[in-house]
Amino acid sequence: MADAFTLTAGAIVTLAVQKAIESGAGELAKKFTESAIAKMDDLRKAIWNKLRGKSQKLDEALAKAEQGDRAAIDTVAKYLDVAMEDYPDFATQVQAIAQEIHAGKLVDNSSMTQNNYGNARGWQTKVEGGTAYIGEINQYGHNKPSHP
């Protein structure tokens, strides 16, 4: 496979259950093309068919992952990582489907405008998944910090 990058098992499982993670079909349609959304089911089915029946814990994690449970998604990702190492053909198939979905991701070209006056500071970011720690914390009250 001559793609520029390889998706991790965690990213692949997240793509496979993206429909469950997103609150509604409308939200999903804002982020992915119609064909990419259709491929999500193919990816989920391929993964579930390979992993189902391996253990009771995994079967429970698969069911919870379909509901968007983050801990279950992480568990499935660990098992998927092992399966991809053990079965190179399966890994190639899953990577190809995931790449197609990723390629169908819509780019957010919206702009952001912020006007700051005086000594004001502001941060603008677009965060897609994960955790973003942005800005600074100022606590005012009894222990007001002295600024130079």
C-alpha positions as CSV (number, residue, x, y, z in Angstrom):
1,M,0.0,0.0,0.0
2,A,1.6,3.2,-1.1
3,D,-0.4,5.7,1.0
4,A,1.3,8.6,2.6
5,F,0.3,7.5,6.2
6,T,-1.1,4.6,8.1
7,L,-4.0,5.0,10.5
8,T,-3.6,3.5,14.0
9,A,-5.9,0.7,15.2
10,G,-7.6,3.3,17.5
11,A,-8.3,5.7,14.6
12,I,-9.6,2.8,12.5
13,V,-12.0,1.6,15.2
14,T,-13.2,5.2,15.8
15,L,-14.0,5.6,12.1
16,A,-15.8,2.2,12.2
17,V,-18.1,3.4,15.0
18,Q,-18.3,7.1,14.0
19,K,-22.0,6.8,13.4
20,A,-22.5,5.9,17.1
21,I,-20.2,8.6,18.3
22,E,-21.9,11.4,16.4
23,S,-25.1,12.6,17.9
24,G,-27.0,12.4,14.6
25,A,-26.8,11.7,10.9
26,G,-26.8,15.4,10.2
27,E,-23.7,16.0,12.3
28,L,-21.9,13.1,10.5
29,A,-22.9,14.5,7.1
30,K,-21.2,17.8,8.0
31,K,-17.9,16.0,8.5
32,F,-17.9,13.2,5.9
33,T,-19.1,12.6,2.3
34,E,-22.0,10.2,1.7
35,S,-19.7,7.5,0.3
36,A,-17.4,7.8,3.3
37,I,-20.3,7.3,5.6
38,A,-21.4,4.2,3.7
39,K,-17.9,2.8,4.0
40,M,-18.1,3.1,7.8
41,D,-20.5,0.2,7.9
42,D,-18.2,-1.9,5.7
43,L,-15.3,-1.2,8.0
44,R,-17.2,-2.0,11.2
45,K,-18.5,-5.3,9.7
46,A,-15.0,-6.3,8.6
47,I,-13.6,-5.6,12.1
48,W,-16.5,-7.2,14.0
49,N,-16.4,-10.3,11.8
50,K,-12.7,-10.8,12.5
51,L,-12.9,-10.2,16.2
52,R,-16.3,-11.5,17.2
53,G,-16.2,-14.8,19.2
54,K,-12.6,-14.5,20.3
55,S,-13.6,-13.9,24.0
56,Q,-16.5,-12.9,26.1
57,K,-14.8,-9.6,27.2
58,L,-14.2,-8.7,23.5
59,D,-17.8,-9.5,22.5
60,E,-19.0,-7.2,25.3
61,A,-16.6,-4.5,24.2
62,L,-17.8,-4.8,20.6
63,A,-21.4,-4.3,21.7
64,K,-20.5,-1.3,23.8
65,A,-18.3,0.2,21.1
66,E,-21.3,0.2,18.7
67,Q,-23.0,2.5,21.2
68,G,-20.0,4.9,21.3
69,D,-18.5,3.8,24.6
70,R,-15.0,5.3,24.6
71,A,-13.4,2.6,26.9
72,A,-14.9,-0.1,24.8
73,I,-13.5,1.5,21.7
74,D,-10.1,1.5,23.2
75,T,-10.4,-2.2,24.1
76,V,-11.5,-3.1,20.6
77,A,-8.6,-1.1,19.2
78,K,-6.1,-3.2,21.3
79,Y,-7.5,-6.4,19.9
80,L,-7.6,-5.0,16.4
81,D,-4.0,-4.0,16.6
82,V,-3.1,-7.6,17.5
83,A,-5.3,-9.0,14.7
84,M,-3.7,-6.6,12.2
85,E,-0.2,-7.9,13.2
86,D,-1.3,-11.5,13.0
87,Y,-3.2,-11.2,9.7
88,P,-1.4,-9.0,7.2
89,D,-4.1,-9.4,4.5
90,F,-6.8,-8.4,7.0
91,A,-4.7,-5.4,8.0
92,T,-4.3,-4.3,4.3
93,Q,-8.1,-4.7,3.8
94,V,-9.0,-2.7,6.9
95,Q,-6.4,0.0,6.2
96,A,-7.7,0.4,2.6
97,I,-11.3,0.9,3.8
98,A,-10.2,3.3,6.6
99,Q,-8.1,5.3,4.1
100,E,-11.2,5.6,1.8
101,I,-13.2,6.9,4.7
102,H,-10.5,9.3,5.8
103,A,-10.2,10.6,2.2
104,G,-13.9,11.3,2.3
105,K,-13.5,13.6,5.3
106,L,-14.9,17.1,4.5
107,V,-12.4,19.9,5.1
108,D,-13.6,22.8,7.3
109,N,-12.8,25.9,5.3
110,S,-14.8,28.2,7.6
111,S,-13.0,31.3,8.8
112,M,-12.9,32.8,12.3
113,T,-12.7,36.5,13.1
114,Q,-11.7,38.0,16.4
115,N,-11.2,41.6,17.4
116,N,-9.2,42.3,20.4
117,Y,-8.8,45.8,21.8
118,G,-6.5,47.3,24.4
119,N,-4.5,44.7,26.3
120,A,-7.0,41.9,25.5
121,R,-5.7,38.6,24.3
122,G,-7.7,35.9,22.6
123,W,-7.2,32.4,21.2
124,Q,-9.0,30.8,18.3
125,T,-8.7,27.2,17.5
126,K,-10.5,24.5,15.6
127,V,-10.3,21.2,17.6
128,E,-11.4,17.9,16.1
129,G,-11.5,15.2,18.7
130,G,-9.2,14.8,21.6
131,T,-8.5,17.4,24.3
132,A,-7.3,20.9,23.7
133,Y,-5.8,23.0,26.5
134,I,-6.0,26.5,25.3
135,G,-5.3,29.9,26.9
136,E,-4.4,30.6,30.5
137,I,-6.2,30.6,33.8
138,N,-6.5,33.7,35.9
139,Q,-8.0,33.5,39.4
140,Y,-9.2,36.7,41.0
141,G,-10.5,37.1,44.4
142,H,-8.8,37.2,47.8
143,N,-5.5,36.0,46.4
144,K,-5.4,38.3,43.4
145,P,-2.0,37.8,41.7
146,S,0.1,40.9,41.4
147,H,1.0,41.7,37.8
148,P,4.1,43.8,37.0
